[in-house]
C-alpha cells in the first residue's frame, strides 16, 4: 500500500465530517487492495486520530468534531477492522490498553472526563466509561469485571477527593492494588493530591492524561 | 388569567423536570446543544475576526446575540440529570419571568448594606464589587484571617468565601454528614472574619462547601448564614441541572434567601468557539433565572484547556452576551473573573482587569472577582488583585464601549501569550503579612507600578 499518506489525509477529512459510509468504504477498499487490518489501523486510523487529538489541543477543532471523528472510527472498527482481525487471527492487538474512567461519587461534572476519554480513544486505548457520581465499590467491581489495565478517576470538586482515596483503599483491602495503576484528573487534583489519594499518576490535561496512561503501561 | 406567583413559577420548573420529554444525555450534548448552537451561529451571523474590537459597540450585533440566545433557550431548555428529561420553557414563559426581575436589590445589612442596580451598556450607574477568593482551597487555621483580609478592603461591597480543605482535621466528603459539619464551621469562621474586620453586616457569598443540598440546608439556618447573605446554585455544562440544585432553589424560595445562580459554558466544548459561547451565555443566563431563580445571574465561561474566563475570545463573547442581556432585560448580571495567573505576578492585574472593564461597560451590575490562578491551588489568591478589579470597575463607570476597547486590547496583549504558562505566582502566605493582613511591600509595589502605568497610559487614577 504505497499511498498511505494520501489515504490517511482522506480518512481524516471523512471522519471529521462524520461520513460513516465513506469511512467504512475507504477501509474496505484498503483491505480489498491487500492491506491487513493492522496495517490499516497503524497507517490510517491511528495517525488520523492522533492528528485530530492534536488539533483539539490547539482548538483548531472543538469537542463536537472530536466526538464525531471518534464515533465514525468506532463504526469502521466494528464493521470492518474487528471482523477482519478476528478472521485473520494474527493475534496482534491494536489496543494500547483498556482504561476504566469514572467521575467519582458526589460529582456530576463530566466534560473533563469525556475529553480524556475521547483523547484516550483517539490515541488507541479501549475505554470503559462508567459516567458520573460513581461509588468507589462500583469502580473496583467494574475494573475486575472488565479486566481493565488502568483505573482513571475524575473530580472537579475538592469534597469528592476522599472518594478517590476510597478506591485506592478498597483496592488495597482486596489485595488488588498492584494489579491496577490508578490515575486521577480534574480541576480538584494536582500531583500532590495524587500522592495523598494513593494514586500512581495525575493528568493536568486530557493530553497529559493520555501520556501518563502510556507511561503507566510502559508504552512510552 | 392571573399572573403566576414566584412560587408557582418555581413549582412549574420542578414539574418540567418530571414531565418533559425523555432525552439521552449523549444526544443532549451532541445534538441538542452542539447542533443548535451551530445552526444559530449561522442563522444570526454571529462571527468576528482577530482584529475586530474586543469590546464591540454595535448594538445590532448585541441584539442578534440576544435573539440567538433566546431562541436557543426556547429550543433546548435544560436537561435534568436525575430524571433524564428536557425541561422546556416557551418564549412567553421566559419573557414573563424576565418581566418580574427587579431593577435593584439591596443585600447585606445596616451600614454594610449595598444596593445593586440593573445597568445598560455605557451606563454611568455604580457597579457593585464582590471580592473574595471564590472557592480557592484554604486550610482551617488560615480560613478566618484569609476572609478577614478581604473583608477589610473598603472597595468590596460583598465578600465571597473560600473552600475549606478539611473540617476539624477530617476530610470533607460530598453528600455525607461531614458536609454538614464543614458548612457550619465555614459559616462560623466567615462570620467571625467579617466581625473582626468591623463589617458584620456585609453580605457573604455562601455556602461555599455545599457540594450537595446537604450543605445548603445545613448552612442556611438559625445561627449560620443570614437572610442578607447570597447563596449559589448552578447549571452543569452544558445547560444541565440535577435534583440537588433544584432542591437548593426550593430552599432559597422557602427561606427568602438571595441567590446568585450561574452557568459556565465551555469554550472549545459542545458550545464551540467564541460565537457559540456568546449564544450559550445568553441562553444559560435566561434559563438559570427560569429554572433556579436567582437574584443575580452569573457566568464565567471556561476555556477547555486553560480553565480561565479571560481568554481573548471569551472577553468578546462575554462582552457581547452582556450587552445583549443588558439591552433586552433587567437581569442583574455578573461576570466571574477567573484568570490563569496568580498573586505575585504582574499579569494577573492585566488579565483580571481586561474582563472587568469589558463587562462593566457592557452592562454588568456587579463584578465577581477574583478566582486567581483558576481557583485550583491552595491559598493562591489575595485581596490585592480583587481590589485592582474593583477600583478599575468604578473608574470605567460611564465609559463607552468604544473608549474601553483600546484599553482592553492593550491589557489583553500583555497576557494573551502567557496564558498557557499557568503562572500561578505565590500563595497568600507569601504575598501578605499574616500579622497585619496587609500585602507585602514587594507585592504592593507591583500593584502600584501597574496603577502608575494605567494613570500614565490612560489618565485613569485608581484609588490607591
Boltz contact constraints between the chains, C-beta under 6 A:
constraints:
  - contact:
      token1: [A, 59]
      token2: [B, 268]
      max_distance: 6.0
  - contact:
      token1: [A, 62]
      token2: [B, 268]
      max_distance: 6.0
  - contact:
      token1: [A, 62]
      token2: [B, 272]
      max_distance: 6.0
  - contact:
      token1: [A, 63]
      token2: [B, 269]
      max_distance: 6.0
  - contact:
      token1: [A, 63]
      token2: [B, 270]
      max_distance: 6.0
  - contact:
      token1: [A, 64]
      token2: [B, 34]
      max_distance: 6.0
  - contact:
      token1: [A, 64]
      token2: [B, 270]
      max_distance: 6.0
  - contact:
      token1: [A, 67]
      token2: [B, 30]
      max_distance: 6.0
  - contact:
      token1: [A, 106]
      token2: [B, 174]
      max_distance: 6.0
  - contact:
      token1: [A, 106]
      token2: [B, 175]
      max_distance: 6.0
  - contact:
      token1: [A, 106]
      token2: [B, 211]
      max_distance: 6.0
  - contact:
      token1: [A, 108]
      token2: [B, 81]
      max_distance: 6.0
  - contact:
      token1: [A, 108]
      token2: [B, 236]
      max_distance: 6.0
  - contact:
      token1: [A, 108]
      token2: [B, 242]
      max_distance: 6.0
  - contact:
      token1: [A, 109]
      token2: [B, 236]
      max_distance: 6.0
  - contact:
      token1: [A, 111]
      token2: [B, 237]
      max_distance: 6.0
  - contact:
      token1: [A, 111]
      token2: [B, 266]
      max_distance: 6.0
  - contact:
      token1: [A, 111]
      token2: [B, 269]
      max_distance: 6.0
  - contact:
      token1: [A, 157]
      token2: [B, 211]
      max_distance: 6.0
  - contact:
      token1: [A, 158]
      token2: [B, 137]
      max_distance: 6.0
  - contact:
      token1: [A, 158]
      token2: [B, 163]
      max_distance: 6.0
  - contact:
      token1: [A, 159]
      token2: [B, 172]
      max_distance: 6.0
  - contact:
      token1: [A, 159]
      token2: [B, 174]
      max_distance: 6.0
  - contact:
      token1: [A, 159]
      token2: [B, 211]
      max_distance: 6.0
  - contact:
      token1: [A, 160]
      token2: [B, 174]
      max_distance: 6.0
  - contact:
      token1: [A, 162]
      token2: [B, 171]
      max_distance: 6.0
  - contact:
      token1: [A, 162]
      token2: [B, 173]
      max_distance: 6.0
  - contact:
      token1: [A, 187]
      token2: [B, 376]
      max_distance: 6.0
